[in-house]
Amino acid sequence: MRNSKFIEKLKCDRNLSDDEFKVLLESDAFDEYLYRAADEKRRNIYGDEVYIRGLIEFTNYCHNNCYYCGIRRDNKKVERYRLTQEEILSCCEEGHRLGFRTFVLQGGKDFYYTDTLLCDIISEIRERFSDCAITLSVGEKSKESYRNFFNAGATRYLLRHETTNAEHYQRLHPYSMSLDNRKRCLYNLKEIGYQVGSGFMVGSPYQRTEFLIEDLRFLQELEPDMIGIGPYITHTDTPFASFENGSMLLTLRLISVLRLMFPYALIPSTTALGTIHPQGRELGLKAGANVIMPNLTPVDVRNLYSLYENKICTGEEAAQCRGCLEQRVKSAGYRIVTSIGNKIKESK
């Protein structure tokens, strides 16, 4: 099949057969046309707008022991920290002043932050910044906890499934964790009414193309509002220290595929992309992404949230980070906007 017809089928049907996906993901012959098609699709819906989300990494304590993660429980070399409620609110205050209208509270599985404490934090953010959206990314919780957070004012939740192949999932996680529970959490979030984000790592240890196709099939079933993918980046203080990083090119390819499959989705160009390549985030935008997540975490602890190594922007103040990204986004042919980005609702 000629390149143009191959991509046109994906644009038209938002789908390919497993064999066609495999050819597309394993070959660079389609990349140029694929990127152009994905960018055209996102511009038809979102124009040149890039939405910014203020990321607040409020704790690096984690009860989980995922084999790929730098803040895993058994990594004794990590200097742990927790932000107080007032410190979190201070991050929001600074972010709001800089034009952020969505705050993403992300942390490890930290039992210190009870439902009551998290609900107090969410409610206070909602009260002080009523024009802002609140997104949570705090892992697997009970349905009751998710409902409590929703009632307190959180409306979006990010929970990457990481892989939907059960065998692969167990090679990445200890047996205390299960893919079934991860999926259950995602469907619970949807049932409650959250705008849900999921996604996966690209190039994680033991991953095969067939597993990536399974990920695409699961996302078709889940129909998330947000899809976050990024290259796997190794950390020397994990059991996967000897594995190579994931591929930037495959990540870009998948961003374009996802844009064509899910035209209305909010798809971030991740910090991991910018870490693996100096122009990674700009290339992600050109491949179809439309979200950037600058870091509002206090500079004195930001480098301690080390899911992977050599993360960029750990020493920049929030204003400096926002200004730098504004110029980078502009140089790529787009513009940052402060809207919370609700066109995802139109896809329902």
C-alpha positions as CSV (number, residue, x, y, z in Angstrom):
1,M,0.0,0.0,0.0
2,R,1.4,3.4,-0.9
3,N,2.2,5.6,2.1
4,S,-0.6,8.2,1.4
5,K,-3.3,5.5,1.1
6,F,-2.1,3.8,4.3
7,I,-2.4,7.0,6.4
8,E,-5.6,8.1,4.6
9,K,-7.2,4.8,5.9
10,L,-6.2,5.7,9.4
11,K,-7.5,9.2,9.0
12,C,-10.8,8.0,7.7
13,D,-11.5,5.0,9.8
14,R,-9.5,6.0,12.9
15,N,-8.4,2.4,12.9
16,L,-6.2,-0.2,11.1
17,S,-5.9,-4.0,11.3
18,D,-3.3,-5.4,13.8
19,D,-1.1,-6.3,10.8
20,E,-1.3,-2.8,9.4
21,F,-0.5,-1.2,12.8
22,K,2.5,-3.5,13.1
23,V,3.8,-2.4,9.7
24,L,3.2,1.3,10.6
25,L,4.9,1.1,14.0
26,E,7.9,-0.8,12.8
27,S,8.8,1.2,9.7
28,D,10.0,4.8,9.3
29,A,8.7,4.8,5.7
30,F,5.4,6.5,6.8
31,D,6.7,9.0,9.3
32,E,6.8,12.2,7.3
33,Y,3.3,11.7,5.9
34,L,2.0,10.5,9.3
35,Y,3.3,13.5,11.2
36,R,1.8,15.9,8.6
37,A,-1.6,14.1,8.7
38,A,-1.7,14.2,12.5
39,D,-0.8,17.9,12.7
40,E,-3.4,18.7,10.1
41,K,-6.0,16.8,12.2
42,R,-5.1,18.6,15.4
43,R,-5.1,22.0,13.7
44,N,-8.6,21.3,12.2
45,I,-9.9,20.9,15.8
46,Y,-7.6,22.9,18.0
47,G,-5.9,25.3,15.6
48,D,-2.4,26.2,16.8
49,E,-3.4,26.2,20.5
50,V,-1.3,24.4,23.0
51,Y,-2.8,24.1,26.5
52,I,-0.6,24.4,29.6
53,R,-1.0,22.4,32.8
54,G,0.8,23.4,36.0
55,L,2.3,20.3,37.4
56,I,2.8,20.1,41.2
57,E,4.7,17.0,42.3
58,F,3.7,17.2,46.0
59,T,5.3,14.0,47.3
60,N,7.9,11.5,46.2
61,Y,7.1,8.9,48.9
62,C,5.6,5.8,47.3
63,H,4.4,2.6,48.8
64,N,4.6,0.9,45.4
65,N,7.7,-0.9,44.1
66,C,7.4,-0.7,40.3
67,Y,10.6,-2.0,38.8
68,Y,11.1,1.0,36.4
69,C,10.5,3.9,38.8
70,G,13.2,5.9,40.5
71,I,10.9,6.7,43.5
72,R,10.0,3.1,44.1
73,R,9.7,2.1,47.8
74,D,12.9,0.0,47.9
75,N,15.1,2.8,46.4
76,K,16.8,3.9,49.6
77,K,19.0,6.5,47.8
78,V,16.0,8.8,47.3
79,E,15.8,11.9,49.5
80,R,12.0,11.9,50.3
81,Y,9.9,15.0,50.7
82,R,6.3,16.1,51.2
83,L,4.7,19.4,50.5
84,T,2.4,20.9,53.1
85,Q,-1.1,22.1,52.2
86,E,0.1,25.7,52.2
87,E,3.1,24.9,50.0
88,I,0.8,23.3,47.5
89,L,-1.5,26.3,47.6
90,S,1.5,28.6,47.2
91,C,2.4,26.7,44.0
92,C,-1.1,27.3,42.7
93,E,-1.0,31.0,43.6
94,E,2.2,31.4,41.6
95,G,0.8,29.3,38.7
96,H,-2.4,31.3,38.6
97,R,-0.4,34.5,38.5
98,L,1.5,33.1,35.5
99,G,-1.7,32.2,33.6
100,F,-2.2,28.6,34.5
101,R,-5.8,27.5,34.6
102,T,-5.3,23.8,35.3
103,F,-3.3,22.3,38.2
104,V,-2.1,18.7,38.2
105,L,-1.4,17.3,41.6
106,Q,0.9,14.3,41.1
107,G,2.5,12.1,43.7
108,G,3.5,8.6,44.7
109,K,1.3,6.3,46.6
110,D,1.7,8.1,50.0
111,F,-0.6,7.1,52.8
112,Y,0.3,10.3,54.7
113,Y,-2.2,12.1,52.4
114,T,-5.4,10.7,53.6
115,D,-8.7,11.2,51.8
116,T,-9.6,13.9,54.3
117,L,-6.3,15.8,53.8
118,L,-6.5,15.5,50.0
119,C,-10.1,16.6,50.0
120,D,-9.2,19.6,52.1
121,I,-6.4,20.5,49.6
122,I,-8.7,20.1,46.6
123,S,-11.5,22.1,48.3
124,E,-9.2,24.9,49.1
125,I,-7.8,25.1,45.6
126,R,-11.4,25.1,44.2
127,E,-12.4,27.9,46.6
128,R,-9.3,30.1,45.9
129,F,-9.1,29.4,42.2
130,S,-12.6,28.9,41.0
131,D,-11.7,29.5,37.4
132,C,-9.3,26.6,37.3
133,A,-9.6,22.9,36.7
134,I,-8.0,20.4,39.1
135,T,-6.4,17.2,37.9
136,L,-5.2,14.4,40.1
137,S,-2.6,11.8,39.5
138,V,-2.2,9.8,42.7
139,G,-2.5,6.3,41.5
140,E,-4.9,3.5,42.3
141,K,-7.5,4.3,45.0
142,S,-10.9,2.9,46.0
143,K,-14.0,4.0,44.1
144,E,-15.1,5.7,47.3
145,S,-11.9,7.7,47.5
146,Y,-12.2,8.7,43.8
147,R,-15.8,9.9,44.5
148,N,-14.7,11.9,47.6
149,F,-12.0,13.7,45.5
150,F,-14.6,14.4,42.7
151,N,-17.1,15.8,45.2
152,A,-14.3,18.0,46.7
153,G,-13.7,19.6,43.2
154,A,-11.3,17.4,41.2
155,T,-12.7,16.8,37.7
156,R,-9.8,15.2,35.9
157,Y,-7.7,12.1,36.7
158,L,-4.5,10.8,35.1
159,L,-3.8,7.1,35.5
160,R,-1.6,5.5,32.9
161,H,-2.3,1.8,32.4
162,E,1.4,1.4,31.3
163,T,0.7,-1.8,29.4
164,T,-2.5,-3.8,28.9
165,N,-0.7,-7.1,28.3
166,A,-1.0,-9.0,31.6
167,E,2.4,-10.9,31.2
168,H,4.2,-7.6,30.4
169,Y,2.5,-5.9,33.3
170,Q,3.8,-8.4,35.8
171,R,7.3,-8.0,34.4
172,L,7.2,-4.3,35.2
173,H,5.4,-4.5,38.6
174,P,5.6,-6.6,41.7
175,Y,2.8,-9.2,42.2
176,S,1.1,-7.0,44.8
177,M,-0.1,-4.9,41.8
178,S,-2.4,-6.1,39.1
179,L,-3.5,-5.0,35.7
180,D,-7.1,-6.0,36.5
181,N,-7.1,-3.5,39.4
182,R,-5.5,-0.8,37.2
183,K,-8.3,-1.2,34.6
184,R,-10.9,-1.3,37.3
185,C,-9.8,2.0,38.6
186,L,-9.9,3.6,35.2
187,Y,-13.5,2.5,34.6
188,N,-14.5,3.5,38.1
189,L,-13.1,7.0,37.4
190,K,-15.2,7.2,34.2
191,E,-18.3,6.0,35.9
192,I,-18.0,8.7,38.6
193,G,-17.7,11.4,35.9
194,Y,-14.1,12.3,35.7
195,Q,-12.4,13.3,32.5
196,V,-10.0,10.4,32.4
197,G,-6.4,10.2,31.1
198,S,-4.5,7.0,30.5
199,G,-1.5,6.0,28.5
200,F,1.7,3.9,28.4
201,M,5.5,4.0,28.3
202,V,7.1,3.5,24.9
203,G,10.1,1.1,24.9
204,S,9.7,-0.2,28.4
205,P,11.6,-3.4,29.2
206,Y,10.3,-6.5,27.5
207,Q,7.8,-4.5,25.4
208,R,7.0,-5.8,21.9
209,T,5.1,-4.2,19.0
210,E,2.2,-6.6,19.7
211,F,1.9,-5.2,23.2
212,L,1.7,-1.6,21.8
213,I,-1.1,-2.7,19.5
214,E,-2.9,-4.2,22.6
215,D,-2.5,-0.8,24.2
216,L,-4.2,0.9,21.3
217,R,-7.0,-1.6,21.4
218,F,-7.5,-0.9,25.1
219,L,-7.6,2.8,24.5
220,Q,-10.3,2.3,21.9
221,E,-12.3,0.4,24.5
222,L,-11.7,3.0,27.3
223,E,-12.2,6.1,25.1
224,P,-10.1,8.4,27.4
225,D,-10.3,12.2,27.2
226,M,-6.5,12.5,27.7
227,I,-3.7,10.1,26.5
228,G,-0.2,10.5,27.9
229,I,2.7,8.5,26.4
230,G,6.4,9.1,26.6
231,P,9.6,7.2,26.1
232,Y,10.8,4.9,28.8
233,I,13.9,6.4,30.4
234,T,16.0,4.2,32.7
235,H,17.1,5.0,36.3
236,T,20.3,3.5,37.7
237,D,18.8,2.8,41.1
238,T,16.1,0.4,39.8
239,P,16.2,-3.3,38.8
240,F,16.0,-2.1,35.2
241,A,19.2,-0.1,35.3
242,S,20.8,-2.0,32.4
243,F,17.9,-1.5,29.9
244,E,18.2,1.0,27.1
245,N,15.9,4.1,26.9
246,G,12.8,3.9,24.7
247,S,12.8,5.4,21.2
248,M,11.9,9.0,20.5
249,L,10.9,8.2,16.9
250,L,8.6,5.4,18.0
251,T,7.1,7.7,20.6
252,L,6.5,10.4,17.9
253,R,5.0,7.8,15.6
254,L,2.6,6.7,18.3
255,I,1.6,10.3,19.2
256,S,0.6,10.8,15.5
257,V,-1.3,7.5,15.5
258,L,-3.2,8.4,18.6
259,R,-4.1,11.8,17.2
260,L,-5.6,10.2,14.1
261,M,-7.4,7.6,16.2
262,F,-8.6,10.1,18.9
263,P,-8.9,13.5,17.1
264,Y,-10.3,15.3,20.2
265,A,-8.0,13.9,22.8
266,L,-5.7,16.0,24.9
267,I,-2.3,14.6,24.2
268,P,0.8,16.0,26.1
269,S,4.2,16.4,24.6
270,T,5.9,15.1,27.7
271,T,8.9,16.2,29.7
272,A,10.3,12.7,29.0
273,L,10.4,13.5,25.3
274,G,12.3,16.7,26.1
275,T,14.7,14.8,28.3
276,I,15.5,12.2,25.7
277,H,16.1,14.8,22.9
278,P,16.7,18.6,23.1
279,Q,13.8,19.3,20.7
280,G,11.7,16.5,21.9
281,R,8.7,18.5,23.1
282,E,8.6,20.6,20.0
283,L,8.7,17.5,17.8
284,G,5.9,16.0,19.9
285,L,3.8,19.0,19.1
286,K,4.5,18.7,15.4
287,A,3.5,15.1,15.6
288,G,0.0,15.9,17.0
289,A,0.4,16.7,20.7
290,N,-1.4,19.7,22.1
291,V,-0.6,19.9,25.8
292,I,2.5,21.0,27.7
293,M,2.9,20.5,31.5
294,P,5.4,23.0,33.0
295,N,6.6,22.3,36.5
296,L,5.3,24.4,39.4
297,T,6.9,22.2,42.1
298,P,9.3,24.3,44.3
299,V,12.8,24.3,42.9
300,D,14.4,23.1,46.1
301,V,12.7,19.7,45.8
302,R,11.9,19.4,42.1
303,N,14.9,17.3,41.3
304,L,13.9,14.8,44.0
305,Y,10.9,13.7,42.0
306,S,13.1,11.5,39.9
307,L,10.9,8.9,38.2
308,Y,13.8,8.7,35.7
309,E,17.2,10.3,35.4
310,N,18.3,13.6,33.9
311,K,14.9,15.2,33.9
312,I,14.9,18.7,32.3
313,C,13.9,22.0,33.9
314,T,14.6,20.9,37.5
315,G,16.4,24.1,38.3
316,E,14.1,26.6,36.6
317,E,11.7,28.9,38.5
318,A,8.1,28.6,37.4
319,A,8.1,31.9,35.6
320,Q,11.4,31.0,33.9
321,C,10.0,27.6,32.8
322,R,6.8,29.2,31.5
323,G,8.7,31.9,29.5
324,C,11.1,29.3,28.0
325,L,8.2,27.0,27.0
326,E,6.3,29.9,25.4
327,Q,9.3,30.6,23.1
328,R,9.8,27.0,22.3
329,V,6.2,26.4,21.5
330,K,6.2,29.6,19.3
331,S,9.3,28.4,17.5
332,A,7.5,25.1,16.6
333,G,4.6,27.0,15.0
334,Y,2.1,27.0,17.9
335,R,1.0,29.3,20.7
336,I,0.3,28.7,24.4
337,V,-3.2,29.5,25.6
338,T,-4.6,29.6,29.2
339,S,-7.9,27.9,28.4
340,I,-8.6,24.7,30.3
341,G,-9.4,23.1,27.0
342,N,-12.9,21.6,26.9
343,K,-13.2,20.6,23.3
344,I,-12.8,17.0,24.5
345,K,-16.5,17.2,25.5
346,E,-17.4,17.7,21.8
347,S,-16.1,14.2,21.0
348,K,-18.7,12.5,23.1
